[in-house]
Amino acid sequence: MSAKKPSDKPWGGRFTESTDAFVEAFTASVGFDRRLYAHDIQGSIAHARMLARVGVLTEAEAGQLVTGLEHIRDAIEAGDFDWSVALEDVHMNIEARLTELIGPVGKKLHTGRSRNDQVATDLRLYLRAEIDNISSELQRLESGLLDLAEREADTVMPGFTHLQVAMPVTFGHHLMAWFEMLERDRERLADCRKRVDSLPLGAAALAGTTYPIDRRLTAELLGFGRIAENSLDAVSDRDFAIEFCAVAALIMTHLSRFAEELVLWTSAQFGFIDLPDRFCTGSSIMPQKKNPDVPELVRGKTGRVQGHLVALLTLMKGQPLAYNKDNQEDKEPLFDSVDTVKDCLRVFADMVPAIQPRRERMREAARSGFSTATDLADYLVRKGVPFRDAHEIVGRAVRLGLDTGRDLAEIPLAELQAFSPVIADDVHQVLTLDGSVAARDHLGGTAPAQVRAAITRARRRLAAPPGSTD
């Protein structure tokens, strides 16, 4: 009878001593990769069925494996599964429990594969499903934006450049700018998903396997659209995770910009909107405070997701082919990016339709800052004045307004005519806020009719696959 090996790991045959206790804890990933359990079991079931189809396993053996794996999945979901750091990761924990349940047949599951192609497959299955979840939350937020934009298609507010009043726009038009950003994000997610949807299983450790596997069958069983062509690349590629984190960073950047405006708009200095109490908190010392914590926190979380993108890029930049242990570090940044983006989209999708605009305050703000100055310049150009001359004339009129505390619409005709004789009594029609926004009546303009047309087109886009032509 042979002596017990010092190492009792599944891979311990060539080792002469047990793993150091601290090293065991340091190298283990089960603390975070256990969330892949459903995808690991899904991949293992497909692998077992494929092995039976090609004759490497009997149908009876595959049946035992599938039954055992389904039992383990049910136990994990019921919270009745003991995870062991000594077994390193989700894969070995499940395999060890499978062997306990069904005996030596459990040891046959790993035939023709490696943890290298196994974890790559798990990650792709996980990320493919999460992309679909995130896309659904994104669509929900976009739909809420469209509903709010439709209600506020006529609401006049100031448009800004450099955070200075520039021209009047409608609140609906402003919200549609956010829709466009998020729709690009939805398109990027869909495009990223195409490259996630590639099967690595069958690459084994790095060179493939000598068993007569059928990778097309495995791909079909797991719903993959294509198969990774090169075994070395299949086990070492993390481009798909980096690409997702890049998309996630852009989504968060857009949400952060949106959040910044919500924070400004809820301030007493702007007072453009109110957020329902359920999305705000108070102060521990100042009883009058109502703090926009949700948008502030989304703005703050953006840095985390952007950092995860840099972390993954840095993780991969020095790795030779094929798999390296460094890649254990890919999961926590990826998982946190997924969770953060999904949660932020969810809370925005809940909050945005409940925004309460303060229409009169918006309109009052649009009256300040000479927001119709460009309309006066355009008026002069239509009267035959060269634009540069019109620009100077309006600048002098604005100066008069600043000196006398009047908006352009409040300056009498006679005083305006002192700047240019072509100004006639129809000038005040173009200096009104409603006249200004209505005049921009072209595709992409802020005229209420154009905003409503844009919303109609946007609803069609949202109902179609991302990137479809309108």
C-alpha positions in Angstrom: 0.0 0.0 0.0 1.5 3.3 -1.1 2.1 6.1 1.5 -0.2 9.0 1.6 1.2 11.9 -0.5 2.0 15.0 1.5 -0.1 17.0 -0.9 -3.8 16.0 -1.1 -4.7 18.5 -3.9 -6.3 17.1 -7.1 -3.2 18.1 -8.9 -0.8 17.0 -6.1 0.8 13.9 -7.7 4.2 15.4 -8.4 4.4 17.4 -5.2 6.3 16.3 -2.1 4.9 18.6 0.5 1.6 20.3 1.3 0.9 23.8 0.3 1.8 26.4 2.9 -1.4 27.5 4.7 -0.9 31.2 3.9 -0.1 30.4 0.3 -3.2 28.2 0.1 -5.4 31.2 1.3 -3.4 33.7 -0.8 -3.8 31.7 -4.1 -7.4 30.7 -3.6 -10.2 32.4 -5.6 -13.2 30.6 -4.3 -14.1 33.6 -2.1 -15.1 35.5 -5.2 -15.3 33.1 -8.2 -18.0 31.0 -6.5 -20.5 33.4 -8.1 -19.7 31.5 -11.4 -21.2 28.3 -10.0 -24.3 28.2 -12.3 -22.2 28.9 -15.4 -19.6 26.3 -14.3 -22.2 23.7 -13.9 -23.9 24.7 -17.2 -20.6 24.3 -19.0 -19.8 21.0 -17.2 -23.2 19.5 -18.2 -22.6 20.4 -21.8 -19.1 18.9 -21.7 -20.4 15.7 -20.2 -23.1 15.4 -22.8 -20.6 16.0 -25.6 -18.2 13.4 -24.2 -21.0 10.8 -24.2 -22.0 11.8 -27.8 -18.4 11.1 -29.1 -18.1 7.9 -27.1 -15.5 9.0 -24.5 -18.1 8.5 -21.8 -21.1 6.2 -21.8 -24.6 7.6 -21.7 -25.1 6.2 -18.3 -21.9 7.9 -17.0 -23.0 11.2 -18.5 -26.4 10.8 -16.9 -24.8 10.3 -13.5 -22.7 13.4 -14.0 -25.6 15.6 -15.1 -27.8 14.4 -12.2 -25.0 15.0 -9.7 -24.3 18.5 -11.1 -27.9 19.5 -11.0 -28.1 18.3 -7.4 -25.1 20.5 -6.6 -26.6 23.5 -8.3 -29.8 23.1 -6.3 -27.8 22.7 -3.1 -25.8 25.9 -3.8 -29.0 27.9 -4.6 -30.5 26.6 -1.3 -27.5 27.7 0.6 -26.6 24.1 1.5 -23.1 23.8 0.1 -19.8 24.0 2.0 -17.2 26.0 0.1 -13.6 25.1 0.9 -10.6 27.4 0.5 -8.4 24.2 0.4 -10.1 23.3 -2.9 -9.0 26.7 -4.3 -11.8 27.6 -6.7 -15.3 27.1 -7.8 -14.3 24.4 -10.3 -12.5 22.1 -7.8 -15.2 22.6 -5.1 -17.9 21.5 -7.5 -15.8 18.6 -8.9 -14.9 17.3 -5.4 -18.5 17.4 -4.2 -19.6 15.7 -7.4 -17.1 12.8 -6.7 -18.5 12.5 -3.2 -22.0 12.2 -4.5 -21.6 9.8 -7.4 -18.2 8.2 -6.8 -15.4 7.6 -9.3 -17.5 8.6 -12.3 -17.2 12.2 -11.0 -13.5 12.1 -11.7 -14.2 11.5 -15.4 -15.8 14.9 -15.8 -12.6 16.7 -16.4 -11.6 14.4 -19.3 -10.6 16.5 -22.3 -10.6 19.9 -20.6 -8.5 22.1 -18.3 -9.4 24.7 -15.7 -7.9 27.1 -18.2 -10.6 26.6 -20.9 -13.1 25.9 -18.2 -12.8 29.3 -16.5 -12.6 31.1 -19.8 -15.9 29.5 -20.7 -17.5 30.3 -17.4 -16.5 33.9 -17.6 -18.0 34.2 -21.1 -21.2 32.5 -20.1 -21.5 34.8 -17.1 -20.7 38.0 -19.0 -23.0 37.2 -21.9 -25.9 36.8 -19.4 -24.9 40.0 -17.5 -24.7 42.0 -20.7 -28.3 41.0 -21.4 -29.3 42.1 -17.9 -27.5 45.4 -18.2 -29.0 46.1 -21.6 -32.5 45.5 -20.2 -31.8 48.1 -17.4 -30.4 50.5 -20.0 -33.6 50.1 -22.1 -35.7 50.7 -19.0 -33.8 53.9 -18.3 -34.1 55.0 -21.9 -37.8 54.4 -22.0 -38.3 56.5 -18.8 -36.3 59.3 -20.4 -38.5 59.2 -23.5 -41.7 59.4 -21.4 -40.3 62.4 -19.4 -39.1 64.1 -22.6 -42.5 63.7 -24.2 -44.1 65.3 -21.2 -41.7 68.2 -21.3 -41.4 68.8 -25.0 -42.6 72.3 -24.7 -40.9 73.2 -21.4 -38.4 76.0 -22.0 -35.1 76.0 -20.1 -31.7 77.6 -20.7 -29.2 75.7 -22.8 -25.6 76.1 -21.6 -22.1 76.2 -22.9 -19.3 76.7 -20.4 -22.1 76.5 -17.8 -23.2 79.9 -19.0 -26.6 80.6 -20.5 -26.3 80.2 -24.2 -29.7 79.8 -26.0 -33.2 78.6 -25.0 -33.9 74.9 -25.5 -36.6 72.7 -24.3 -36.3 70.3 -21.4 -37.5 67.6 -23.6 -34.7 68.3 -26.1 -32.1 68.3 -23.3 -33.3 64.9 -22.1 -33.1 63.5 -25.6 -29.4 64.3 -25.6 -29.1 61.8 -22.7 -31.1 59.3 -24.7 -28.7 59.5 -27.5 -25.7 58.9 -25.2 -27.4 55.9 -23.7 -28.5 54.5 -27.0 -24.8 54.5 -28.1 -24.0 52.6 -25.0 -26.7 50.0 -25.8 -25.2 49.6 -29.3 -21.7 49.2 -27.8 -23.0 46.6 -25.4 -24.5 44.6 -28.3 -21.3 44.9 -30.3 -19.2 43.8 -27.3 -21.5 40.8 -26.8 -20.6 39.5 -30.2 -17.0 39.0 -29.1 -18.0 37.5 -25.8 -20.1 34.9 -27.6 -17.2 32.7 -28.6 -16.6 29.2 -27.1 -13.1 28.5 -25.6 -14.0 25.0 -24.2 -12.0 22.4 -26.1 -8.8 24.4 -26.0 -7.9 22.5 -22.8 -4.8 23.8 -21.1 -3.4 25.5 -24.2 -2.9 23.1 -27.1 -6.3 21.3 -27.4 -6.8 17.6 -26.5 -6.2 14.2 -27.9 -9.8 13.1 -27.3 -12.2 13.2 -30.2 -14.2 16.1 -28.9 -17.0 17.8 -30.8 -16.6 21.6 -30.1 -19.5 22.4 -32.5 -21.9 20.3 -30.4 -20.6 22.0 -27.2 -21.1 25.4 -28.7 -24.6 24.4 -29.7 -25.5 23.1 -26.3 -24.2 26.3 -24.7 -25.7 28.7 -27.3 -22.4 30.1 -28.4 -22.5 31.8 -31.8 -18.9 30.9 -32.7 -15.9 28.9 -31.6 -12.5 30.2 -30.6 -10.2 29.2 -33.5 -6.9 29.1 -31.7 -6.4 27.1 -28.5 -3.5 29.4 -27.2 -5.6 32.5 -27.6 -8.8 30.8 -26.4 -7.4 30.2 -22.9 -5.4 33.4 -22.5 -7.8 36.0 -24.1 -9.3 38.5 -21.8 -10.1 41.1 -24.5 -13.8 40.5 -24.0 -13.6 41.4 -20.3 -11.5 44.5 -21.1 -13.9 45.6 -23.8 -16.8 45.2 -21.5 -15.1 47.3 -18.9 -14.5 50.0 -21.5 -18.2 50.0 -22.4 -19.0 50.0 -18.7 -16.7 53.0 -18.1 -18.5 54.9 -20.8 -21.9 54.1 -19.5 -20.8 55.3 -16.0 -19.2 58.4 -17.6 -22.6 59.2 -19.2 -24.5 58.5 -16.0 -22.0 60.7 -14.1 -22.5 63.6 -16.4 -26.3 63.2 -16.0 -25.8 63.0 -12.3 -23.8 66.2 -12.2 -26.7 68.0 -13.9 -29.2 66.6 -11.5 -27.1 67.7 -8.6 -26.9 71.2 -10.0 -30.5 71.4 -11.0 -31.7 70.4 -7.5 -29.6 73.1 -5.8 -31.2 76.3 -4.6 -29.0 78.2 -7.1 -30.7 76.5 -10.0 -33.9 75.1 -8.7 -34.8 73.5 -12.0 -36.1 70.1 -10.6 -37.2 68.3 -7.5 -36.3 64.7 -6.8 -38.8 62.6 -4.8 -37.8 62.1 -1.1 -37.3 58.4 -1.6 -34.2 59.2 -3.7 -32.7 61.7 -1.3 -31.4 61.8 2.3 -31.1 64.5 5.0 -28.4 65.9 7.1 -27.5 64.8 10.7 -27.2 68.4 11.8 -29.0 70.7 9.3 -32.7 69.8 9.4 -33.5 71.8 6.2 -31.2 69.8 4.0 -32.4 67.4 1.2 -29.4 65.9 -0.4 -29.4 64.3 -3.9 -27.4 61.3 -2.6 -28.4 59.0 -5.5 -26.9 61.0 -8.3 -23.9 62.0 -6.1 -23.2 58.4 -5.4 -23.5 57.4 -9.0 -21.1 60.1 -9.9 -18.7 58.8 -7.2 -18.9 55.2 -8.3 -17.8 56.1 -11.8 -14.2 56.3 -10.7 -14.3 52.7 -9.5 -15.4 51.4 -12.9 -12.9 53.5 -14.8 -10.2 52.2 -12.4 -11.2 48.6 -13.2 -10.7 49.2 -16.9 -7.2 50.4 -16.2 -6.6 47.5 -13.8 -7.5 44.9 -16.5 -5.4 46.6 -19.2 -2.5 46.6 -16.8 -3.1 43.0 -15.8 -2.8 41.8 -19.4 0.0 44.1 -20.8 3.0 41.9 -19.8 1.6 38.4 -20.1 3.2 35.9 -22.5 1.0 33.2 -24.0 -0.8 31.2 -22.8 -2.6 31.1 -19.4 -0.9 32.7 -16.4 -2.0 32.8 -12.8 -2.2 36.6 -13.1 -5.6 36.1 -14.8 -7.1 35.1 -11.4 -7.1 38.9 -10.9 -9.5 39.5 -13.8 -12.6 38.5 -11.9 -13.0 41.0 -9.1 -12.7 44.1 -11.3 -15.0 42.5 -13.9 -17.6 41.4 -11.2 -17.6 44.8 -9.5 -17.9 46.6 -12.9 -21.0 44.5 -13.7 -22.6 45.0 -10.3 -21.9 48.7 -10.2 -23.2 49.5 -13.7 -26.2 47.3 -13.2 -27.1 48.9 -9.9 -26.5 52.5 -11.1 -28.7 51.9 -14.2 -31.4 50.3 -12.0 -31.6 53.3 -9.6 -31.5 55.8 -12.5 -34.3 53.9 -14.3 -36.4 54.1 -11.1 -35.6 57.8 -10.4 -35.6 59.5 -13.8 -39.4 59.1 -14.6 -40.1 60.6 -11.1 -38.2 63.8 -11.7 -40.4 66.8 -11.0 -39.5 69.8 -13.2 -40.0 73.3 -11.9 -41.1 74.8 -15.2 -41.5 78.4 -14.2 -38.1 78.4 -12.6 -36.5 77.0 -15.8 -38.3 79.6 -17.9 -37.2 82.4 -15.6 -33.6 81.2 -15.9 -33.9 81.1 -19.7 -34.9 84.8 -19.7 -31.7 85.8 -18.1 -28.3 85.8 -19.7 -29.5 87.2 -23.0 -30.3 83.8 -24.3 -32.0 85.1 -27.5 -28.9 87.1 -28.6 -28.2 84.7 -31.4 -31.8 84.9 -32.6 -31.3 88.7 -32.9 -28.1 88.1 -34.9 -29.9 85.7 -37.2 -32.7 88.2 -37.6 -30.2 90.8 -38.8 -28.5 88.4 -41.2 -31.9 87.6 -42.8 -32.2 91.4 -43.3 -29.0 91.4 -45.3 -26.5 92.3 -42.6 -23.2 90.2 -42.8 -23.0 87.9 -39.9 -19.8 89.4 -38.4 -21.4 92.8 -38.5 -24.6 91.4 -36.9 -22.5 89.8 -34.2 -21.0 93.2 -33.3 -24.4 95.0 -33.4 -25.9 92.4 -31.0 -22.9 92.6 -28.7 -23.5 96.3 -28.4 -27.2 95.7 -27.7 -26.2 93.2 -25.0 -23.9 95.8 -23.4 -26.8 98.2 -23.2 -28.9 95.5 -21.6 -26.2 94.8 -19.0 -25.8 98.5 -18.2 -29.5 99.1 -17.8 -30.5 95.8 -16.3 -32.8 94.7 -19.1 -33.0 91.7 -21.3 -33.0 92.1 -25.1 -36.8 91.5 -25.2 -37.3 94.4 -22.8 -35.4 97.0 -24.8 -37.7 99.3 -26.7 -37.7 99.2 -30.5 -36.3 102.8 -30.8 -33.3 101.9 -28.7 -32.6 98.8 -30.8 -32.9 100.7 -34.0 -30.0 102.9 -32.8 -27.8 100.0 -33.4 -29.1 99.1 -36.8 -31.7 100.8 -39.0 -32.9 97.4 -40.5 -34.4 96.4 -37.1 -38.2 96.7 -37.5 -41.2 96.2 -35.3 -41.2 92.5 -35.9 -37.9 92.1 -34.0 -39.6 91.2 -30.7 -41.2 88.1 -32.2 -37.7 86.5 -32.5 -36.7 87.7 -29.0 -39.3 85.6 -27.2 -38.3 82.3 -25.7 -41.1 80.3 -27.4 -40.3 82.0 -30.7 -36.6 81.1 -30.3 -37.1 77.4 -29.7 -39.9 77.1 -32.3 -37.6 78.7 -34.9 -35.1 75.8 -34.7 -37.5 73.5 -36.6 -35.2 71.1 -38.3 -34.0 67.5 -37.8 -32.1 67.5 -34.5 -33.4 71.0 -33.5 -35.0 72.0 -30.2 -38.4 73.0 -31.6 -41.1 71.1 -29.7 -42.4 69.5 -33.0 -38.9 68.2 -33.7 -38.5 66.9 -30.2 -41.8 64.9 -30.5 -40.7 63.6 -33.9 -37.3 62.6 -32.4 -39.1 60.7 -29.5 -41.2 58.8 -32.1 -38.1 57.7 -33.9 -36.4 56.9 -30.7 -39.2 54.6 -29.6 -38.8 52.6 -32.8 -35.0 52.4 -32.3 -35.5 51.2 -28.7 -37.9 48.5 -29.8 -35.4 47.3 -32.5 -32.1 45.5 -32.1 -29.3 47.9 -31.2 -27.8 49.6 -34.2 -30.8 49.0 -36.5 -31.4 51.8 -39.0 -34.5 53.9 -38.3 
